[in-house]
Amino acid sequence: ESLAWPPVSAQAASLLEEAADLLVLHRDFAAAVERCEAGCHSLGPGPGPERCLFITSSAEVKCSLCVVGIQALAEMNRWREVLSWVLQYYHVPEHLPPKVLELCILLYSKVREPQVMLEVGSTWLGDQTNKSLPEYGSLLELYLVHVLLPLGRFEEAEELVRGGDVLNSEQQQAFLGTICESRCQWTQQEKMHSAAEKQQDEAAETVLGALSQKLLTILTLLRRALRSMSSHFYLLPYKKMLLATFLLYLVVVRLDPASPTSLPFIYKLVQLFRQAWAAVFSPVHRPPIQD
């Protein structure tokens, strides 16, 4: 069947088969993406007839190449590149095939990034040519359920359902009921979230209050200890301590302790240092030592 295609389409179909084998059988996702890119480049930019109801074989091959490429990128956890990768071959969102748009919506919904498809989906659904496609209704429902409602865009969802002439009254009522139910669930979740945040704030305030009280107690005890130490330091004989320190400096720096002439002086210095030590560390009521 591929022999009846133009040479370019036959080359793209061959690359499509290789990419599918690499994806499914060999699990070589990077190589599968390379084959898909080569196949899409061989087909060139999509002409206008690709968007008609009569889809050419080239358009089908190109769509299949993009589908395989999306799956390979997702397997490599490169889902952030999917939308830009697809748009480089279709250039504008309106030209995306329904199957490619469906995969993109489901992919970004699964990774909890539905906002990526917000503008793309709205542009595609607002195009008059796409409204004539048989997949339009299912894609509208997919866009509502997986993009608008998870983001809380209830007004936009209602405008999209009421504004289009594609849906009949029964479909509109069904979609509006789904939107109303989702809005109620969203409101309940917000109330529960607000209550949980309030409880967390109250718990944090309680903890901070307890910590502040402990800190205040510690600071009070520290102030009392500093007062006691300062009052005790006022009673120390600073003159004797300074004199002992100066004499010790003379012994260590200026005198030779091994010299016999230094022994009487060192003995007197030791006696003076003992008196100063006893005066500093003795009880306050003890009478001071006389020189």
PEWOSUL-V177062 format. One line per field, one symbol per residue. ss: DSSP state (H for helix, E for strand, C for the rest). burial: 1 if it has 9 or more other ideal C-beta (glycine too) atoms within 8 Angstrom, else 0. A space follows every 50 residues. Layout:
ss->???
burial->???
This chain:
ss->CHHHCCHHHHHHHHHHHHHHHHHHCCCCHHHHHHHHHHHHHHHCCCCHHH HCCCCCHHHHHHHHHHHHHHHHHHHCCCHHHHHHHHHHHHCCHHHCCHHH HHHHHHHHHHCCCHHHHHHHHHHHHHCCCHHHCCCHHHHHHHHHHHHHCC CCCHHHHHHHHHHCCCCCHHHHHHHHHHHHHHHHHHHHHHHHHHHHHHHH HHHHHHHHHHHHHHHHHHHHHHHHHHHHHHHHHCCCCHHHHHHHHHHHHH HHHHCCCCCHHHHHHHHHHHHHHHHHHHHHHCCCCCCCCCC
burial->00001001111111110111111000001011101111110110010001 10000001111111111111111111001001101110110011111111 11111111100001001101111110100110101110111111011110 10110111011001001000110011011001100100000000000000 00000000000000000000000000000001000110011011001111 10001000000100110010011011011100000000000
